[in-house]
Amino acid sequence: MTSIKKLHQQIKNKERSAVEITQEYLQRIGELEPKLKSFLCVTSDLALETAKQVDEKVASGEEIGVLAGIPIAIKDNMSTKGIPTTCASRILENFIPSYESTVTQKLRDQGAVIVGKTNLDEFAMGSSTENSGYQVTANPWDIERVPGGSSGGSAAAVSADECVVSLGSDTGGSIRQPASFCGVVGLKPTYGLVSRFGLVAYASSLDQIGPFAHTVEDTAILLGAIAGYDSKDSTSLNVEIPDYTQSFATDLKGLKVGVIKETYSDGLDNIVAEKVNQAIKELEKLGAQVKEISCPRFRYGLPIYYIIAPSEASANLARYDAVKYGIRDESADNLLEMYTKTRAKGFGAEVKRRIMLGTYALSAGYYDAYYLKAQKVRTLIKQDFDNAFYDVDVLISPTSPTTAFKAGEKTDDPLSMYLSDLMTIPVNLAGLPGMSLPCGFDENNLPIGMQLIGNVLREDVLFKVGYAYQQVTDWHNQNPSL
């Protein structure tokens, strides 16, 4: 495990070349992938070519950015020009985009070394990465367990040191929950802070791209590199992007922390509650003022999400019609049959389930009863958060009710699987920033995550709290024994 800044200094001072660093990470990917399966596509040639260009700049005396030469992995639902982008779905098998997503273009412009595209639950629909159409990713802490989802590949790749940092996307917890399961830091930024142009849509009012890293510092550096206004994204926020590393502090004097009491309910493992409570005590030692906060509608987040997200998904996934791109069933005799056969063949069970749920919720006679009512409750959830932030600067909860579960344990029980995102979903519904960071281990040596929730565009507060916590704890420095 090493940091962005350390590698940057080594490259800049010619202690190590970007090519050497890239080769080391590619070698590790080659060694670990047979059992981890974090990557759907490894881009060795592109990575080495980018690293070579960075070394040439250093040799000629040019200044390089802090991400130049840094190996990074990208979740395979972000468009990468000339590189397969499948969303882990058979319906997009062998699809190669003709354009670049805004976030990956920004990384390329800064000389970041993209080592590959990571596995995910198909179209980002899932909490375990078992819904991938291609392979099941293993948790580096216990390869019989899941890494979480849907960004399980990106979380596992960072946890196993197959890359320094990575990008995932978060619709209802898909960055924070796998970060918790894999013992890394994961951040879902404020909705609109990072461009969604080139992110294959699941639920457009909820999706947000964010970083994974071992440390809060690396998370802040990567967010600063990808955040910012983009005219190609109509939901992009036109705000100034600060240097997030300037928000770091070693004490939390005067900071008010609220513990969401509704997250300490039935279903929360005792060991998870215990470790999060210990982390809260550490924040108190750092000078934070801690108080209990109530968000009464927090518990409605899960049922509301499973009306709104599938409704948006049913509309977004209508584009996969076998006409413009993706696979096509050639046995069809007419257009309608081509649609139905292709979608039946190309979509997995969970994607089909959510399309049907969403289509039902939006259908005539049910729109007002389900979708419209869900949007009203979404507003109430946001109001609860607004009221909480009148009293405190940051909110805390467990990231997930449990630690990583075994592969196959919940595949036949979708409702039990959905409960994995119980703590994270309300944050997406309100468009707020949320960050998970490691705060301990359970009796099976599986990581436990603590979730920090900030007000709109207050990522700086999350970084302040997270950085201070990591200065007095060592959970983020633990490595799985692979």
Solvent accessible surface area in square Angstrom, and as a share of the most:
residue,aa,sasa,rsa
1,M,79,0.35
2,T,34,0.20
3,S,30,0.19
4,I,0,0.00
5,K,90,0.38
6,K,115,0.49
7,L,1,0.00
8,H,19,0.09
9,Q,87,0.39
10,Q,29,0.13
11,I,2,0.01
12,K,90,0.38
13,N,84,0.43
14,K,135,0.57
15,E,114,0.51
16,R,63,0.23
17,S,36,0.23
18,A,0,0.00
19,V,39,0.23
20,E,88,0.39
21,I,0,0.00
22,T,0,0.00
23,Q,92,0.41
24,E,89,0.40
25,Y,23,0.09
26,L,25,0.12
27,Q,117,0.52
28,R,74,0.27
29,I,3,0.02
30,G,48,0.47
31,E,106,0.48
32,L,11,0.05
33,E,29,0.13
34,P,96,0.60
35,K,89,0.38
36,L,0,0.00
37,K,80,0.34
38,S,0,0.00
39,F,10,0.04
40,L,46,0.23
41,C,31,0.18
42,V,62,0.36
43,T,15,0.08
44,S,43,0.28
45,D,122,0.63
46,L,52,0.26
47,A,0,0.00
48,L,57,0.28
49,E,84,0.38
50,T,20,0.12
51,A,0,0.00
52,K,106,0.45
53,Q,90,0.40
54,V,4,0.03
55,D,32,0.16
56,E,93,0.42
57,K,89,0.38
58,V,17,0.10
59,A,75,0.58
60,S,81,0.52
61,G,65,0.63
62,E,99,0.44
63,E,143,0.64
64,I,19,0.10
65,G,41,0.40
66,V,52,0.30
67,L,1,0.01
68,A,4,0.03
69,G,0,0.00
70,I,1,0.00
71,P,0,0.00
72,I,1,0.00
73,A,0,0.00
74,I,0,0.00
75,K,0,0.00
76,D,2,0.01
77,N,3,0.02
78,M,0,0.00
79,S,3,0.02
80,T,0,0.00
81,K,116,0.49
82,G,53,0.51
83,I,16,0.08
84,P,45,0.28
85,T,1,0.01
86,T,13,0.08
87,C,0,0.00
88,A,0,0.00
89,S,0,0.00
90,R,98,0.36
91,I,3,0.02
92,L,4,0.02
93,E,62,0.28
94,N,123,0.63
95,F,55,0.23
96,I,95,0.48
97,P,5,0.03
98,S,94,0.60
99,Y,101,0.38
100,E,20,0.09
101,S,0,0.00
102,T,20,0.11
103,V,0,0.00
104,T,0,0.00
105,Q,75,0.33
106,K,50,0.21
107,L,0,0.00
108,R,74,0.27
109,D,101,0.53
110,Q,66,0.29
111,G,13,0.12
112,A,2,0.02
113,V,0,0.00
114,I,2,0.01
115,V,0,0.00
116,G,0,0.00
117,K,0,0.00
118,T,0,0.00
119,N,0,0.00
120,L,0,0.00
121,D,0,0.00
122,E,5,0.02
123,F,4,0.02
124,A,5,0.04
125,M,0,0.00
126,G,7,0.07
127,S,1,0.01
128,S,0,0.00
129,T,0,0.00
130,E,27,0.12
131,N,44,0.22
132,S,16,0.10
133,G,27,0.26
134,Y,64,0.24
135,Q,43,0.19
136,V,69,0.39
137,T,1,0.00
138,A,10,0.08
139,N,0,0.00
140,P,4,0.03
141,W,38,0.13
142,D,44,0.23
143,I,86,0.44
144,E,112,0.50
145,R,35,0.13
146,V,1,0.00
147,P,0,0.00
148,G,0,0.00
149,G,1,0.01
150,S,0,0.00
151,S,0,0.00
152,G,0,0.00
153,G,0,0.00
154,S,0,0.00
155,A,0,0.00
156,A,0,0.00
157,A,0,0.00
158,V,0,0.00
159,S,2,0.02
160,A,1,0.01
161,D,18,0.09
162,E,0,0.00
163,C,0,0.00
164,V,5,0.03
165,V,0,0.00
166,S,0,0.00
167,L,0,0.00
168,G,0,0.00
169,S,3,0.02
170,D,0,0.00
171,T,2,0.01
172,G,3,0.03
173,G,0,0.00
174,S,8,0.05
175,I,0,0.00
176,R,0,0.00
177,Q,0,0.00
178,P,0,0.00
179,A,0,0.00
180,S,5,0.03
181,F,0,0.00
182,C,0,0.00
183,G,9,0.08
184,V,1,0.01
185,V,0,0.00
186,G,0,0.00
187,L,0,0.00
188,K,2,0.01
189,P,0,0.00
190,T,3,0.02
191,Y,49,0.19
192,G,1,0.01
193,L,2,0.01
194,V,0,0.00
195,S,0,0.00
196,R,37,0.14
197,F,62,0.26
198,G,9,0.09
199,L,16,0.08
200,V,32,0.18
201,A,15,0.11
202,Y,4,0.01
203,A,0,0.00
204,S,37,0.24
205,S,35,0.22
206,L,2,0.01
207,D,3,0.01
208,Q,1,0.00
209,I,0,0.00
210,G,0,0.00
211,P,0,0.00
212,F,0,0.00
213,A,0,0.00
214,H,10,0.05
215,T,29,0.17
216,V,0,0.00
217,E,43,0.19
218,D,2,0.01
219,T,0,0.00
220,A,2,0.01
221,I,19,0.09
222,L,0,0.00
223,L,0,0.00
224,G,32,0.31
225,A,15,0.11
226,I,0,0.00
227,A,8,0.07
228,G,9,0.09
229,Y,110,0.42
230,D,16,0.08
231,S,91,0.59
232,K,133,0.56
233,D,11,0.06
234,S,119,0.77
235,T,45,0.26
236,S,13,0.08
237,L,58,0.29
238,N,121,0.62
239,V,55,0.32
240,E,160,0.72
241,I,48,0.24
242,P,71,0.45
243,D,82,0.42
244,Y,12,0.04
245,T,27,0.16
246,Q,145,0.65
247,S,26,0.17
248,F,41,0.17
249,A,26,0.20
250,T,97,0.57
251,D,63,0.32
252,L,0,0.00
253,K,155,0.66
254,G,52,0.50
255,L,13,0.06
256,K,90,0.38
257,V,0,0.00
258,G,0,0.00
259,V,19,0.11
260,I,0,0.00
261,K,95,0.40
262,E,39,0.17
263,T,1,0.01
264,Y,68,0.26
265,S,59,0.38
266,D,142,0.74
267,G,58,0.56
268,L,26,0.13
269,D,53,0.28
270,N,133,0.68
271,I,40,0.20
272,V,2,0.01
273,A,18,0.14
274,E,84,0.38
275,K,34,0.14
276,V,0,0.00
277,N,61,0.31
278,Q,79,0.35
279,A,2,0.01
280,I,13,0.07
281,K,121,0.51
282,E,47,0.21
283,L,0,0.00
284,E,85,0.38
285,K,156,0.66
286,L,21,0.10
287,G,27,0.26
288,A,8,0.06
289,Q,98,0.43
290,V,44,0.25
291,K,95,0.40
292,E,117,0.52
293,I,13,0.07
294,S,52,0.33
295,C,1,0.01
296,P,71,0.45
297,R,66,0.24
298,F,8,0.03
299,R,152,0.55
300,Y,82,0.31
301,G,0,0.00
302,L,23,0.12
303,P,72,0.45
304,I,14,0.07
305,Y,8,0.03
306,Y,25,0.10
307,I,40,0.20
308,I,0,0.00
309,A,0,0.00
310,P,0,0.00
311,S,2,0.01
312,E,26,0.12
313,A,0,0.00
314,S,15,0.10
315,A,68,0.52
316,N,19,0.10
317,L,0,0.00
318,A,59,0.46
319,R,97,0.35
320,Y,9,0.04
321,D,25,0.13
322,A,4,0.03
323,V,73,0.42
324,K,125,0.53
325,Y,74,0.28
326,G,33,0.31
327,I,37,0.19
328,R,109,0.40
329,D,23,0.12
330,E,145,0.65
331,S,73,0.47
332,A,24,0.19
333,D,128,0.66
334,N,85,0.44
335,L,104,0.52
336,L,127,0.63
337,E,51,0.23
338,M,24,0.11
339,Y,67,0.25
340,T,75,0.44
341,K,77,0.32
342,T,0,0.00
343,R,55,0.20
344,A,61,0.47
345,K,133,0.56
346,G,1,0.01
347,F,10,0.04
348,G,27,0.26
349,A,77,0.60
350,E,16,0.07
351,V,0,0.00
352,K,71,0.30
353,R,84,0.31
354,R,5,0.02
355,I,23,0.12
356,M,129,0.58
357,L,76,0.38
358,G,0,0.00
359,T,77,0.45
360,Y,113,0.43
361,A,6,0.04
362,L,61,0.30
363,S,40,0.26
364,A,102,0.79
365,G,75,0.72
366,Y,88,0.34
367,Y,91,0.35
368,D,96,0.50
369,A,53,0.41
370,Y,85,0.32
371,Y,35,0.13
372,L,67,0.34
373,K,123,0.52
374,A,1,0.01
375,Q,48,0.21
376,K,123,0.52
377,V,28,0.16
378,R,36,0.13
379,T,72,0.42
380,L,66,0.33
381,I,2,0.01
382,K,58,0.25
383,Q,81,0.36
384,D,6,0.03
385,F,1,0.00
386,D,52,0.27
387,N,85,0.44
388,A,4,0.03
389,F,25,0.10
390,Y,182,0.69
391,D,71,0.37
392,V,6,0.03
393,D,58,0.30
394,V,0,0.00
395,L,0,0.00
396,I,0,0.00
397,S,0,0.00
398,P,0,0.00
399,T,0,0.00
400,S,2,0.02
401,P,10,0.07
402,T,39,0.23
403,T,14,0.08
404,A,2,0.02
405,F,9,0.04
406,K,92,0.39
407,A,52,0.41
408,G,44,0.42
409,E,104,0.47
410,K,33,0.14
411,T,67,0.39
412,D,140,0.73
413,D,69,0.36
414,P,38,0.24
415,L,132,0.66
416,S,29,0.19
417,M,15,0.06
418,Y,15,0.06
419,L,85,0.42
420,S,6,0.04
421,D,11,0.06
422,L,39,0.19
423,M,3,0.01
424,T,0,0.00
425,I,0,0.00
426,P,0,0.00
427,V,0,0.00
428,N,2,0.01
429,L,6,0.03
430,A,9,0.07
431,G,14,0.13
432,L,0,0.00
433,P,0,0.00
434,G,0,0.00
435,M,0,0.00
436,S,0,0.00
437,L,0,0.00
438,P,6,0.04
439,C,3,0.02
440,G,1,0.01
441,F,30,0.13
442,D,15,0.08
443,E,140,0.63
444,N,84,0.43
445,N,88,0.45
446,L,1,0.01
447,P,1,0.01
448,I,3,0.02
449,G,1,0.01
450,M,0,0.00
451,Q,0,0.00
452,L,0,0.00
453,I,0,0.00
454,G,0,0.00
455,N,49,0.25
456,V,61,0.35
457,L,65,0.32
458,R,110,0.40
459,E,1,0.00
460,D,40,0.21
461,V,13,0.08
462,L,0,0.00
463,F,0,0.00
464,K,59,0.25
465,V,0,0.00
466,G,0,0.00
467,Y,48,0.18
468,A,0,0.00
469,Y,2,0.01
470,Q,12,0.05
471,Q,92,0.41
472,V,76,0.44
473,T,25,0.15
474,D,76,0.39
475,W,80,0.28
476,H,18,0.08
477,N,71,0.36
478,Q,71,0.32
479,N,71,0.36
480,P,12,0.08
481,S,119,0.76
482,L,67,0.33
